[in-house]
Amino acid sequence: MKADQIIKNARIFTADKSKPTATALAVKDGKFIYVGDEAGLSAYEGEVTDLGGKFIMPGIIDSHVHVTMGAGYDLIGVTGFGEIIVCDSKQGALDFIADYIQKHPGQDRYRFMLDKKHLKDDNITKEDLDAICPDGELQIQEGQGHSIWVNSNILRKHGITDDIKDPVPGLSFYVRKDGHVTGEMSEGATELPIILDSAMDKPDSAIDAALQRWIDFCVSVGVSGVFDAGIPGFPEFHEHVYSRLRELDRQGKLPIYVDGCYVISAAWEVEEGIKELKRLQREYNTEHIKIHTLKIFMDGTLKLHSGAMVTPYVETGEKGCTAMNLEELVALLKVLNEEGLDFHAHTVGEASSRLVLDGVEQVKKELGDDFRIRVVSAHLQIQDTADLTRFAPLGVIANFTPWWHADDVNVYKRLFGEERGKLMYRCKSVWDSGALVSWSSDTIVFMDFSSWNPYLGMEVGMTRKVTNKTKLPPIELINYIFPPADERMGIEEMLLGYTINGAKQLGIEKTKGSIEAGKDADFLVFDNNLLTAEHEGFSYNLPRDVYFCGKKVN
């Protein structure tokens, strides 16, 4: 048989359980037609490439990213966050802003970023910001990316008054004092329509340029498929970017498979959300774009105490809350099952992932084998020990963001107490229970793409440290192993989670995710053997050659 490409003398990690390694492969019409040993190549004709023992693996699948949100941030500035406020108090923050505005007069909107911990239990109001910036627009995004402060001019521009409805009281809401909005708001459903409003005015060429930067990065590191986790509260811009991705694919300029979604933030958005998801599916599905998932922010973030907990936060005695209750989730899962749509949940706190597990358990009891949708519980920063072994029997996919798995343990000790604060990101326990575990980068801005790097995720997943050998911009190093130390993963587990497991999450395992005859020829060639590479500094690895559907794209 004539082949378009024949490779021999390679070390091939196939991600195929039935045949984990091989030394040779052949490709025709964008598909693998042979994977095995060199003796089997005798049945194929064509030019043969001897790789001299170089390493080959499947294309990488990053199964939770924010392409549309990242494009939006790219359009409104280098990062979209603006100037980072350096301070140690509320007054220090206000002085920093005032000084900056004085030195940079006349801007339509001033953008800043501030970690709330620097306010030391004080807070900023619209009156504080109005005093500094009475004529222009002023916004401050909180460092966790889940809340924002704005001045009165922005509130007026977006029609935010004291009567506005909170999407999810206690989780996604407009902060009020004595019944009046203060200018602070929590979670993306409230903040992102403000942050990204000016992105809607940008021409298609600007969006295409932002997406091309992302595409070029993906090609450089060998990412051949992603799950785009969307934008809460701003579907108009989300769809605008999908329209440009569709056009790029029609032009043959999208060498990446994009798995899309529609995002909701509350139970009352379900009906409209499913309707819109099905419309997006009809209008934007192409060869390399498939939209079939409803995504929800089930809770918020731990450091802002908006992650939903089973056991209260030590600092506040509160537990946070989820975006819907069990009855609402069960009803949603049944409807999605009837429609043949999938479900993806942002679940940072232990109560939010437990809710997803409880919901699936109840629906499976009622529907049995008729329940067929993919359910993903993403991020999983902290979980109750009793829930670690529930993913596998329920078939819930556990999606972790491994570059997060090195952090300041003292922060979590303050949040959860001495012992529970050392029980974060227990991915190995979930993996060893037999659950399907996938890996992701979950970054919301493009910038230099350093945190989108899958080899960074692999390194930190294996080491649970950030050292001076790690490929990241200057940040606080975590030179100790972030506990629990026995939650460190092996390299094969990292590779499987970034390939075939990601493909299974996206529902494309029949065509992608492993090097098998009949599948798309998405594969990467490395000069060094990733299976034996040093774990510290692993983030510097890059493929020499990147193939998407049999075509070399780098």
Buried (B, 14 or more C-beta within 10 A) or exposed (E): EEBBBBBBBBBBBBBBEEBEBBBBBBBBEBBBBBBBEBEBBEEBEBEBBEBEEBBBBBBBBBBBBBBBBBBBBBBBEEBBBBBEBEBEEBEBBBBBBEEBBEEEEEEEBBBBBBBBEBBEEEBBBBEBBBEBBEEBBBBBBBBBBBBBBBBBBBBEEBEBEEEBEBBBEBBBBBBEEEEEBBBBBBBBBBBBBBBBBBBEEBEEEBBBBBBEBBBEBBBBBBBBBBBBBBBBBBBEBBBBBBEBBBBBBEEEEBBBBBBBBBBBBBBBBBEEBBEBBBEBBEEBBBEBBBBBBBBBBBBBBBBBBBBBBBBEBBEEEEBBBBBBEBEBBBBBBBBBBEBEBBBBBBBBBBBBBBBBBBBBBBBBEEBEEEBEBBBBBBBBBBBBEEBBBBBBEBBBBBBBBBBBBBBEBEBBBBBBBEEBBBBBBBBBBBBBBEBBBBBBBBBBBBBEBBBBBBBBBBBBBBBBBBBEBBBBEEEEBBEEBBBBEEBBBBBEBBBBBBBBBBBBBBBBBEBBBBBBBEBBBBBBBBBEEBBEBEBBBBBBBBBBBBBBBBBEBB
